[in-house]
């Protein structure tokens, strides 16, 4: 029986599912969050509502936990480093320095000999004009931004506004002749052992994940290369926990890393029902240094994200025995906000 108390930073749906997985393993959870109504509050052993720079509450949090993890990566690095000096933070905060910064992330991946989209760093408008070969492209903020936030499509030089004055850094990525989007989720343990899930095929709408399925409709070569690249990235980061690497597959079957997510991932929600061990349980086992269980698929599956007011209709539905409805119990419904998901098991 585990007597570990795990600290979790962040209280969204990923935090909720981490807490639920921890309960199965008799791991206590203390969630700290700047969202007073975060749904993980419903599943944690203890909940601390605070600003992340409130030293009194941070110290209380550190005092009552044994190890710390997080459900999202955009946490101030200095706070993670402060906590890590007293209680181990996993994945290591140094990893966040890389993946929070698109320039560092893409440089890191390219230095491993792994392809990404063609890109350049943008500090001023002239940097776009000097790299017109990357148009049509997508201009992305170098830090922050998710689910399409902080992104601008540039089809040609006319889309570069004359009055643009850059107050932040960006990267410009060449648009990909996109054939498929794939994600690979793995869990790496403290002894370096890695457990893997099969590649997941994803469909985005308006830059938000809408649909995921296994098996992905890809050949064995692509399957193996995606897994091998993900393992290589995890090993080189000395990663501990569950992580996801998102890939683009272009029209020529080139596999391009899009992003690294240093955490459990939306596309992996189907692992809760389709495998003997979910990505969330794997993460808890890894960061708490519990024994590894190899994921075994029990069913093919697809997952549908439920956004905004769609949740109201889903709450009225009845579901068959192969359908699993998850309501994240978020207090406020917002357009495009992830409010729940449905997993459908397939033969």
C-alpha positions as CSV (number, residue, x, y, z in Angstrom):
1,X,0.0,0.0,0.0
2,X,1.4,3.4,-1.0
3,X,1.8,6.1,1.6
4,X,3.0,8.7,-0.9
5,X,1.4,12.2,-1.1
6,X,1.7,13.6,-4.6
7,X,1.4,17.3,-5.2
8,X,-0.3,18.3,-8.5
9,X,0.0,21.9,-9.9
10,X,-3.1,22.8,-11.8
11,X,-6.7,21.8,-11.4
12,X,-8.2,21.2,-14.9
13,X,-9.5,18.0,-16.4
14,X,-6.0,16.5,-16.6
15,X,-5.5,17.2,-12.9
16,X,-8.9,15.5,-12.2
17,X,-7.9,12.4,-14.1
18,X,-4.5,12.3,-12.4
19,X,-6.2,12.5,-9.0
20,X,-8.6,9.6,-9.9
21,X,-5.7,7.5,-11.1
22,X,-3.8,8.2,-7.9
23,X,-6.9,7.1,-5.8
24,X,-6.7,3.7,-7.4
25,X,-3.1,3.4,-6.2
26,X,-3.8,4.7,-2.7
27,X,-1.7,7.8,-3.5
28,X,-2.9,10.9,-1.7
29,X,-3.1,14.1,-3.8
30,X,-2.7,17.7,-2.9
31,X,-3.8,20.0,-5.8
32,X,-2.6,23.6,-5.8
33,X,-4.3,26.0,-8.3
34,X,-5.1,29.6,-9.1
35,X,-8.5,28.5,-10.2
36,X,-10.8,28.4,-7.2
37,X,-13.4,26.2,-9.1
38,X,-11.0,23.9,-11.0
39,X,-12.6,20.4,-11.4
40,X,-9.7,18.6,-9.8
41,X,-10.9,20.1,-6.5
42,X,-13.6,17.4,-6.6
43,X,-11.1,14.5,-6.7
44,X,-8.1,15.6,-4.7
45,X,-7.4,14.7,-1.1
46,X,-6.6,18.4,-0.4
47,X,-7.0,21.5,-2.5
48,X,-5.1,24.8,-2.1
49,X,-6.4,27.8,-3.9
50,X,-3.7,30.4,-4.4
51,X,-1.7,32.6,-6.7
52,X,1.3,30.6,-7.8
53,X,3.7,33.3,-6.4
54,X,2.1,33.3,-2.9
55,X,5.0,32.1,-0.8
56,X,3.0,31.2,2.3
57,X,0.8,28.8,0.3
58,X,3.7,27.4,-1.7
59,X,5.5,26.6,1.5
60,X,2.5,24.9,2.9
61,X,2.2,22.8,-0.3
62,X,5.9,21.8,-0.2
63,X,5.6,20.8,3.4
64,X,2.8,18.3,3.0
65,X,3.8,16.5,-0.3
66,X,6.5,14.0,-1.1
67,X,6.9,14.6,-4.8
68,X,5.4,17.1,-7.3
69,X,4.0,17.0,-10.8
70,X,1.9,19.3,-13.0
71,X,-1.0,19.1,-15.4
72,X,0.1,21.9,-17.7
73,X,3.5,23.3,-18.7
74,X,3.0,27.1,-18.6
75,X,3.8,27.4,-14.9
76,X,6.4,30.0,-13.9
77,X,9.8,28.3,-14.1
78,X,11.1,30.0,-11.0
79,X,8.2,28.5,-8.9
80,X,9.0,25.0,-10.2
81,X,12.7,25.4,-9.5
82,X,11.9,26.7,-6.0
83,X,9.7,23.7,-5.2
84,X,12.3,21.3,-6.8
85,X,15.0,22.4,-4.3
86,X,12.9,21.0,-1.5
87,X,10.7,18.3,-3.1
88,X,11.4,16.6,-6.4
89,X,9.4,18.0,-9.3
90,X,8.8,15.5,-12.2
91,X,9.1,16.0,-15.0
92,X,12.2,18.1,-14.2
93,X,11.6,21.9,-14.5
94,X,14.6,22.2,-17.0
95,X,12.4,20.3,-19.5
96,X,9.8,23.1,-19.3
97,X,12.5,25.7,-20.3
98,X,12.8,23.9,-23.6
99,X,9.2,23.0,-24.4
100,X,7.8,26.4,-23.3
101,X,10.0,28.0,-25.9
102,X,9.2,27.0,-29.5
103,X,12.6,28.1,-30.7
104,X,14.4,26.0,-28.1
105,X,12.1,23.1,-28.6
106,X,12.5,22.9,-32.4
107,X,16.3,23.4,-32.2
108,X,16.5,20.6,-29.6
109,X,14.5,18.2,-31.9
110,X,16.4,19.2,-35.0
111,X,19.7,18.7,-33.1
112,X,18.6,15.1,-32.5
113,X,18.4,14.6,-36.2
114,X,14.6,14.5,-36.1
115,X,12.6,16.6,-38.6
116,X,10.2,19.4,-37.8
117,X,8.3,21.8,-40.1
118,X,10.7,24.3,-41.8
119,X,10.8,27.4,-39.5
120,X,12.6,30.6,-38.6
121,X,12.8,32.8,-35.5
122,X,11.0,36.1,-35.9
123,X,11.8,39.2,-33.8
124,X,10.7,41.9,-36.3
125,X,8.6,42.3,-39.4
126,X,11.7,42.2,-41.6
127,X,12.4,38.7,-40.5
128,X,9.2,37.6,-42.3
129,X,10.0,39.6,-45.4
130,X,13.5,37.9,-45.5
131,X,12.0,34.4,-45.2
132,X,9.2,34.6,-47.8
133,X,10.0,31.0,-48.9
134,X,8.2,30.0,-45.7
135,X,4.9,31.4,-46.9
136,X,2.2,30.3,-46.8
137,X,3.0,29.8,-43.1
138,X,1.8,30.1,-39.6
139,X,3.2,32.8,-37.2
140,X,3.2,31.5,-33.7
141,X,4.1,33.2,-30.4
142,X,7.5,31.8,-29.3
143,X,6.1,31.2,-25.8
144,X,2.6,30.5,-24.5
145,X,-0.4,29.9,-26.8
146,X,-2.4,26.7,-27.1
147,X,-5.5,25.4,-28.9
148,X,-4.8,27.9,-31.6
149,X,-4.2,31.0,-29.4
150,X,-1.3,33.2,-30.4
151,X,-1.3,31.9,-34.0
152,X,-1.7,33.8,-37.3
153,X,-2.0,32.4,-40.8
154,X,0.1,34.2,-43.3
155,X,-0.7,33.2,-46.9
156,X,1.5,35.8,-48.5
157,X,3.4,39.1,-47.8
158,X,0.2,41.1,-48.1
159,X,-0.9,39.4,-44.9
160,X,2.0,41.0,-43.0
161,X,0.4,44.2,-41.7
162,X,2.3,47.4,-42.3
163,X,1.6,48.7,-38.7
164,X,2.8,45.5,-37.0
165,X,5.2,46.3,-34.2
166,X,6.5,43.1,-32.5
167,X,6.5,43.3,-28.7
168,X,7.1,39.6,-28.4
169,X,9.1,36.9,-30.2
170,X,7.5,34.6,-32.8
171,X,8.4,31.7,-35.0
172,X,7.3,31.4,-38.5
173,X,6.5,27.8,-39.7
174,X,6.0,26.8,-43.3
175,X,2.5,25.3,-43.8
176,X,2.6,21.6,-44.3
177,X,0.8,19.6,-47.0
178,X,-0.9,17.7,-44.2
179,X,-1.9,14.1,-44.7
180,X,-2.4,13.1,-41.0
181,X,-1.8,14.2,-37.5
182,X,-0.4,11.6,-35.1
183,X,0.4,11.6,-31.4
184,X,2.5,9.2,-29.5
185,X,2.2,8.8,-25.8
186,X,4.9,7.1,-23.7
187,X,5.7,6.8,-20.0
188,X,9.3,6.9,-18.9
189,X,10.1,5.6,-15.4
190,X,12.9,6.8,-13.0
191,X,15.1,3.8,-13.9
192,X,14.9,4.8,-17.6
193,X,12.4,2.1,-18.6
194,X,9.9,3.2,-21.2
195,X,6.3,1.9,-21.7
196,X,4.5,2.8,-24.9
197,X,1.1,3.3,-26.4
198,X,0.4,2.8,-30.1
199,X,0.3,5.9,-32.3
200,X,-3.0,7.8,-32.1
201,X,-4.6,9.5,-35.2
202,X,-6.0,12.9,-34.5
203,X,-8.3,15.4,-36.2
204,X,-8.3,19.1,-35.2
205,X,-11.0,21.7,-35.9
206,X,-10.0,25.4,-35.5
207,X,-6.7,24.2,-33.9
208,X,-8.6,22.3,-31.2
209,X,-8.5,18.5,-31.0
210,X,-11.9,17.2,-31.9
211,X,-11.4,13.5,-32.6
212,X,-8.8,10.8,-31.8
213,X,-8.7,7.1,-32.8
214,X,-6.7,3.9,-32.5
215,X,-5.4,2.2,-34.6
216,X,-4.0,5.1,-36.6
217,X,-4.2,4.5,-40.3
218,X,-0.5,4.4,-40.9
219,X,2.0,1.8,-42.2
220,X,4.5,-0.1,-40.0
221,X,7.5,2.1,-41.0
222,X,5.7,5.3,-39.9
223,X,4.5,3.5,-36.7
224,X,8.0,2.5,-35.7
225,X,9.6,5.8,-36.6
226,X,7.1,7.7,-34.5
227,X,7.7,5.5,-31.5
228,X,11.5,5.5,-31.9
229,X,11.6,9.3,-32.2
230,X,9.5,9.7,-29.1
231,X,11.7,7.4,-27.1
232,X,14.8,9.2,-28.3
233,X,13.3,12.6,-27.2
234,X,12.3,11.2,-23.8
235,X,15.7,9.7,-23.2
236,X,17.6,12.8,-24.2
237,X,15.4,14.9,-21.9
238,X,15.9,12.3,-19.1
239,X,12.2,12.5,-18.8
240,X,10.2,11.0,-16.0
241,X,6.4,10.6,-16.3
242,X,4.0,10.4,-19.2
243,X,4.6,12.6,-22.2
244,X,3.2,13.1,-25.7
245,X,4.9,14.1,-29.0
246,X,2.6,15.4,-31.7
247,X,3.6,14.7,-35.3
248,X,2.5,15.9,-38.8
249,X,2.6,13.4,-41.6
250,X,3.0,15.2,-44.9
251,X,2.0,14.2,-48.4
252,X,5.3,12.5,-48.9
253,X,5.0,10.5,-45.7
254,X,7.7,12.6,-43.9
255,X,7.2,12.5,-40.2
256,X,7.5,16.0,-38.6
257,X,7.5,16.8,-34.9
258,X,4.9,19.5,-34.2
259,X,5.1,19.8,-30.4
260,X,6.3,18.1,-27.3
261,X,3.8,18.0,-24.4
262,X,5.6,17.3,-21.1
263,X,2.5,15.8,-19.5
264,X,-0.5,13.6,-20.0
265,X,-2.3,14.6,-23.1
266,X,-5.9,15.1,-24.4
267,X,-5.4,12.6,-27.3
268,X,-4.6,9.9,-24.7
269,X,-7.9,10.1,-22.9
270,X,-9.0,6.9,-24.8
271,X,-6.3,5.0,-22.9
272,X,-8.6,5.1,-19.8
273,X,-11.0,2.6,-21.4
274,X,-8.9,1.1,-24.3
275,X,-5.9,-0.2,-22.3
276,X,-5.3,-2.1,-19.1
277,X,-3.4,1.0,-17.7
278,X,-4.2,4.6,-18.6
279,X,-1.7,7.3,-19.4
280,X,-2.7,8.8,-16.1
281,X,-2.0,5.7,-14.0
282,X,1.3,5.3,-15.9
283,X,2.3,8.9,-15.0
284,X,1.4,8.4,-11.3
285,X,3.5,5.2,-11.2
286,X,6.5,6.9,-12.9
287,X,6.7,10.0,-10.8
288,X,5.9,8.2,-7.5
289,X,8.5,5.5,-8.4
290,X,6.0,2.6,-8.3
291,X,6.4,-0.5,-10.3
292,X,5.8,-0.4,-14.1
293,X,2.9,-2.1,-15.7
294,X,3.2,-2.5,-19.5
295,X,0.1,-1.1,-21.4
296,X,-1.9,-3.7,-23.2
297,X,-4.7,-2.7,-25.6
298,X,-8.0,-4.3,-24.7
299,X,-10.0,-2.6,-27.5
300,X,-9.7,-0.3,-30.5
301,X,-11.3,3.1,-29.7
302,X,-12.2,6.6,-30.7
303,X,-12.5,9.7,-28.6
304,X,-14.6,12.8,-29.3
305,X,-13.9,16.0,-27.4
306,X,-17.1,17.8,-26.2
307,X,-16.7,21.6,-26.5
308,X,-18.7,24.4,-25.1
309,X,-22.5,24.0,-25.1
310,X,-22.3,20.6,-26.7
311,X,-22.0,19.3,-23.1
312,X,-25.7,20.1,-22.5
313,X,-26.9,17.7,-25.1
314,X,-24.5,15.0,-24.0
315,X,-25.8,15.2,-20.4
316,X,-29.3,14.2,-21.8
317,X,-28.1,11.3,-23.8
318,X,-28.1,7.6,-22.9
319,X,-25.1,5.6,-23.8
320,X,-24.5,2.0,-24.9
321,X,-22.2,-0.3,-22.9
322,X,-19.2,0.4,-25.3
323,X,-19.6,4.2,-24.8
324,X,-18.0,6.1,-21.9
325,X,-19.1,9.7,-21.2
326,X,-16.8,12.0,-19.2
327,X,-18.2,15.2,-17.8
328,X,-15.3,17.4,-16.5
329,X,-17.8,19.2,-14.2
330,X,-16.4,22.7,-15.1
331,X,-18.4,25.4,-13.5
332,X,-18.6,27.7,-16.5
333,X,-19.4,26.8,-20.1
334,X,-17.4,28.8,-22.6
335,X,-17.3,28.5,-26.4
336,X,-14.6,26.0,-27.6
337,X,-13.8,25.1,-24.0
338,X,-13.2,21.4,-23.4
339,X,-16.2,20.4,-21.2
340,X,-15.9,16.6,-21.5
341,X,-15.3,13.7,-23.8
342,X,-16.8,10.5,-25.1
343,X,-14.8,7.3,-25.7
344,X,-16.3,4.6,-27.9
345,X,-14.7,1.2,-27.8
346,X,-14.5,-0.6,-31.2
347,X,-13.9,-4.2,-32.2
